[in-house]
Every structure is written in structure tokens, then in C-alpha cells.
Amino acid sequence: MEFSVPTNWQEELTGKISLANTTGEIKEVYGKLTFDDIGGGRPSSSLAFISKKKAKKQIINLRRKGFRFNYLLNALCLDNRELTREGQKKFRRLLSWIVDAGVDAVTISVPYLAMWVKKNYPALSITVSALANVDSLSKAIFWDELGAEKITFPGPAINRNFSLIRELKKTIHSKVQLIANNACLVNCPEYINHALMNSHASQGWHSCRGYMFDYHLVNCRLKRLEDPVNFIRSDWIRPEDIDFYERLGVDSIKLVDRRLPSDMLARIIHAYLQRSYSGNFLDLFHTFQGKSFGAHKGWIYKLFHLSLPLPADIFRLLKFSQLLSRLEVYIDNKQLNGFIENIPGKCDLISCAACGYCREAAARVVKIDSAYQKAMLDKYASVMDDIFCGSFIF
């Protein structure tokens, strides 16, 4: 099994990754500039700022230590700029810097961009992003024939579809990569729109200028607090499950999230390399960590982004931000031993109500104080009312 891990551009993380990589399973580090003309899967306002000069220096250092570097160009929408002279000019400028920095591969969501890169920058290998939503064998064959070296399959649709994973390994030449710790809801209907919002919020030219009001995240947390089964009814892969997926034929596991500070990323990486974690399972997911989002950023940079959405009511935004604190929920990771091996499978064909497998596990392992749960639900309900009645906008 290979691992692909993120960089948050903090220099101490490179040392932590090298120390953790005692088995040599970390083959690749991925990341991107805070802003660029193509964009990616995280809003710029949640990322630390990195200049091209410093990024190039770190890429060179990572490659000297034996890691490949994968640069993210995985925005789901390019706003048709790829078909304009000015857009092509800016894309070429970015790709020229990427090649000059020594990048080995690029992660892409848009087929046109993959074809364009292969024609103009053939030395770069192509990884397909999870945001491309390759959720079927026919889509995988399309990208495989396009020459993708590796396909990252969307966790919400694929991670628990074991029969499809086996069929993919029989059929395509591209490496199969899964994301272990995104913790999206299985078959989440908001997946594509969430990806589109993130894409535009990371494009330097876009009118939102890096800012994104992530109501998807609020709604995702709300659904879990309303019904804790949704902590289990998710696309996660535990550290202890790595061997199971390796037996299925999965080639690579991708870990997230590049918004986290170095100590948290190091803990996540270490747990997956060791195939074991003792403690709260939610420690391994950026979604539930609250203040760790952008914790390594300076106050000047944070204030800069807060000043961008001028039509927004700053006081209601603060009310919203309070909902992104760490969730006080405990799931003993070791109590989930054996869970993945006994999943009935075919989650896209069987209703959760008819199955009940995840609900039984949730009743057994998810611990949440009822008073805390009620208080948080009231707060979430209030903010959701603000969102849908337009109170956040002047």
C-alpha cells in the first residue's frame, strides 16, 4: 500500500513526515499554492499563505528526501476560461512554474484540462481527483484510456462498494486510490455542489476572492447531531482497515487535510502507517476538529479574508463560526474492530432503514451527552434559519 499525504507548507511537517515514514510507504506529498488561476478543493481563506518561491523550495526539499510531489489543479469548474486566450496564457504561466519547481504529477478534475496538460506538458503524470466523481466502471475506463496514472475515487460513492473496487482492479490499468479520512456521508447529495463552491473559493481571479461561507459543513454537522448514526454511515477507512482494502487491491490511500496544523497531521499520518489508533476515532478527521481549521495562519491573514465578503453581516458570521468548534462526541476506535469486514455491502441498493447495520453500531459506540446534543441542535437550528432567510447578507 502506498500513501499520499498533504503538506500545509509548514517546514516542520516535512521533518515529521520523514520521521514517520519508517516503512517507506509514503510515496507522495501533495499540495498547492494558496491562490492560483485554476484552483482546487479547499477555499483559500482556510489555508496558510505560501509564496511561489517558498513553495518551490519546499517541493525541492521533499523530492530530495525521496517523495514525489503532486500539485493540485482539481477545481471542478474553470468558468470557461480554459477556452479563452487570456485563460490559456495564465494556465501556461502556472504550469511552467509547476514544471520548473520539479513537480512530478498534477491532480485534475476536468477532462479538458487533463488532455491539455498531456499535450503541452507530457512529463507530468495525471492523477484524477475525487472531485471528478468517478463513481462507475465506465467513468474509470474513460480516465484510464485518457492515460491517468492514478484515479482517486470519491469516498461517498466507492469506499464501501467492495464489489466495484474488485471490478476496477480487474479492468483498468490506472492505480486505484481512496481517501481514508474525509468523513463524507455515504452517497452525499451535496458532494458536487460543495466541490464547486470550494473550487471557486480557491481561484485567484474569482469574485469571491478566496472566501466561502461553508453552509455544507454546517448542514453535515447538523445531520450527525440530529442522528448520530451518520457518524457511522460515512465513507471513512480506519487505520485498522488498511489491510482489508489492500486485500481488495487498492493501490494507494490518500490522507487529508492540508488545512490542519502539523502536529495533528503527524498524528493522523502516524496512525495510518501503524494501522492502529487508540482513542477517539474523530481525532483523525478534520471535519470535527473545529479550531484546528487554519490554526497555523497569522491574524493579519485571517483579518484580510474576513474583510472580503463586504455584504456579509460580520456578527452573524461570528455566530456561525462558533458552530465550528470541536464536536464533543466520543467514538472508541477499537470498538469498531470488525465493522468494515461485516458490512452487508451495496449501500446504494439497500435503504439504511431496511439494513440497520450502521444504526446498531452507532448505538453501541457513539457517545454524546444529551444536554450538549440538545444545546448544539438549538444553535445549529438558529444558524440554519439565518442561512435560509438571508440574514447573513446586508
N, C-alpha and C positions, 0 to 999 in steps of 0.2 A: 504494500500500500504506500502510495505517495501522499504527501501533504502539501497543500498550498496555503500559506499564511499571510496575513496582512502586515503592512507597515503603516504606522501612524506618523512616520518621519521623525520620531524621537530617536536620537542616536543611541540611547541606552538600550532600545529594543533590539537593535542588531546584535549586541552582545548577548542579550538574553536568549535570542533565537539560536545563536551559535552554541551556547551552553546547553540548551535543551535538546539539541539535535544529535544526541549521542548515538542513535541508531542510523543516522543518515537518511531518515525517511522524509525530512523536509527538503523537497527538491526546488521549491519555487516560493518567491515572495512577490506579492502584488501590491499595487497602489496607483495613485495618480496625483497630479497637481491639484491644488485647491480649486482653481478655476482653469478651464481650457475651452477651446472652441467646439469641442464635440460633446463633452460632458460624460457623466457616469451615473452610478446608482445611489449616491449619497448627496444631500444638499450641502453646498459649500459652507453654509453658516454653522454646520455641526463639525467641521473639520479644522484642524490646525493649519495655519498658513505655512506654505513652503515655497521658496523661490526655485526657479529652474536651476540656478547654479548649485544650490544646496541639494536639491533632489538628484541632480546628476552625480554629485559627489557621493551620495549615499548609495545610488544604484551601482556605481563603480565598486564601492566598498563591499556591497553584498555579493557582487559577482566574483570578486577576489576571494571571498570566503566560500565559494563553490555553489552559490544559489543562482538559479535563473531568475530574471526579473520579468514580470508580466505587467504591462501598463494597461489600465482600464480605459477603454473607449466605448463603454457599453450603454450609452444613452439609448433610450428606446425610440426617441424621435429627434430628428435633426432639423425639423422645421422647414424642410425642403431646401435648406441652404446647401446641401450636397450637390444640388443641380444648378447652382449659380456660380458665376466666375469668381465673385468675392469669397464665397464659401469654400470653393476648391483651393483658392490661394491660401486661406487661413488653415485649412486642413493640411496642406502640403508643408506649411511652416511648422505646424505642430509635429507632424510625422518625421520631418527632417531632424527636429530636436530629439525625438524619441530614438531614432536610429543613432544619432550622434552620441546619445547618453549610454548606448550599449544595451538597450532593451532587447530581450530575446523574443518576446511574444506580446501580442495585444489581445485583449478580451473585447469581443464585439457582439452587439445585439442585432444590428441592421444588416441584412444580406448584401445590400448595395455596397455598404462600407467595407464588408469583408472582400467582395470582389475587387473593389477599388484598391484596397491595400495589397492584395495578392498580385495585382497587375503592376502597381507602382513601387511597392516595397516588398519584393518577393522573399527577402531574407527573414522577414518577420513571420513567425508561425501564428496561426489563428486559434484562439480559444473562443468557443461560443459561450456567451453569458447566460446565466439562469434567466435573465430578463427577456431573452429571446423566446422563452416559454416553449421549449422543445419538449412537448408532453405526449408525443406519439412516435411510433416507429417510423412513420413516413416523414415526419419533420426531421428526425435524426438522420435518415438516409439522405435527405436534401443537403444538410450541412456536411455530412460525411463526403458526399460527392463533390461538394464545393472545396474540399481539401482541408477541413478543420482538423487540427491535430488532436483537439480535446473538446468535448462538449460538456458544459456544466448544466445539468438537468434541474428544472425548477422543483425544489423540495415539496411544495404543496401538492404537486400532482404525481411525483415519481417516487419519493423516498420510501413509501410503504406499498408500492406496486412492484412486488418482487418478481412476478412473472414477466412484467415488461422489462425489468432490468436484465433478467436472464436472456430475453429475446434480443435486446440491444447488443449484448455481448456476442451473440451468435452471428449478428447481421452486419454491424458496422466496424470499420477499422479505427475510427476515432476513439480516443480514450474516454471512458465514462467517469465523470466527476460529479460528486454530490456535495451539497453544503450541509454540514452537520448541525450547526447551532444557530440557525436563523430564527427558529421557533415560529414559523408562519402557521396559520391554521390550515388544516388539510383542505385542498381544493378551494382555497380562499377566493371569493368572487371579486375582491378588491385588489388582487395582486397586480394586474396590468395597470390600472389607473394609479396605484401607488408608485409603480415603477416610472410611469410617465411624469408624475409630479417631481420625483427625485431627479429625473433626467434633466428637466428644465431648470431645476434649482442648483445645478452644478455647471451650467453653461455660462461662460463669462459674458456673452453678448445678450443674454436673455433679460427681459424687462424686470423679472423678479430679483435679479442681481444676487442670487445665492440664497435667498430667503424662502422658506417653505413652512407653512402652517400645517403640521402633520396631523390632521384630524383622523387619518387612517390609524395611526398609532394609538390615539385616544380611544377610538372605537374598538380596536383589537384588545386593549387592556380591559375596557368595559365588558366585552363579551366574556372574558375569562373570570372577571369578578362576579358577573351575573350567574355564570355556570362554570364552576371550577373544572368540570370535565374537559374544558377547552385548553387547560394546561397540558392535558394528556393527549387530546385529539389534535395533534400538531405534527409537524414534519421532522422533529428532532431525531438525531442519532446520538446515542450516549457514547462516551468513551469505551464502555464495555461492549458496545455493539460493533465496533470496528471490525473485529474478526468475522462476524456474521456477514457483513457487507463485502468483506474481502473474499469470502467463500462464494458469494453471489457473482463475483467477477469485477466488482467496482475497482477502478484503477487508482482513483485519487479522491481524497477528501479535502474540501476547502473549508477553512475556518474563518469566522468573522468576529470582530468588526473593527475596521480601521479608525473608528471614532473613539475607541477605548484607550485609556492610558496604558502605559507599558506594563505595569505590574499586573493588571487584570488580563491583558493579552497573554502575558507569560504564563499565568496560572491556567488559562484555557488551553494554550498550546501544550503545556506540560501534561495536563490531564489526558488529552487525546493521544499523545505519544506514549504515555504509560498505560493506556487502555483501562484507566481506572480513576474514579474520583469519589472521595468520601466527604459527604457534607450535603449542602443544599444544592440540588440539581440546577436551580435557577441561577446559581452563581456563574454558570457557563454561557449565559445568554445576555447579549447587550440590551435586548428589549426590556428587561426587567431591572436594569441596574441604575436607572434614574440619573443621579447627579454625575455619574461617570461619563455621560454624554458630553463630549467636548471638554472634559475636565482639564485637559492639558493645554487649553488655549488661554491666551492672555486677556485681561479685562478690556484693553483697548480694542482688540479684535472683536470681542463679544458685543461691546457697545456700538461698534461700527455696523454690525449686522442688525442690531436692534433698531437702529435709526433708519434702516432701509424701507421697511413697509410703512410708509408715512400714513396711509389711510387707516391703519390698524389702531385700535384702542389699546394703548400700552398697559393699562391697568387690567383689562380683561386678559391680555396676553400673560401677565404675571399669574393671574388666576389659573390659566391653562398650564403654565409651567409647573405649578405646584402638583399637578397630577402626574408628572413625570418623575416623581421621586421613586426610590426603590420600593418595589412591592413587598409588603410584609407577608409573604407566603413561603411556606417551607415544604419541600418535597425531598425526602430522604432518597438520594440517588440509588443507594444499594437496594432499596425496597422494590426497585424497578427491574431487578435482575430477572431475566427470563421473559420479560414483557414482549420484546420485539420478535422473539422466536415463535411465539404463540399467537401473533396477530392473525385473525381469520383471513385477512387479505381482501383484495378487491373492494377497497373503501369507496371507490367511485361507483360501485354497482349495488352496494348494500346500504340501506339507511342506518344512521347511527342509532336511531330508536329501536330498530329491529335487532341490531347486533348487541349493543350493551357492553362490549369488551372494555372499551376505554372508561366507561362510566364506573364499572366495577373497580378498575384500578384507581381512578380518581378518588372514590370513596375511601379507599384503603390508604393512599399515600399523600394526598394533598391536604395540608394542614393550614387553616386560615382562621383567625379569630373572628367570630361572628359580629362582634361590635365594630371591629375595624372594617370588616367587609361592608356592613351597612353604612358606616360613615363615608367610606370611599365611594360607594354607589351613589349616595346623595350628591357628593361633589361632582362625580362624572356626569350625572343626570343634569346638573345645573349648567355645566360647561357645554354639554351637547345641545341644550336648549339655546345657549348663546350662539353656538355654531350655526344651527339651522334657522334661527330667526334673524341672523345677520348682525348681532350685537357687537361682533368683533370689529366691524367696519364702521368708520365715522360716516 
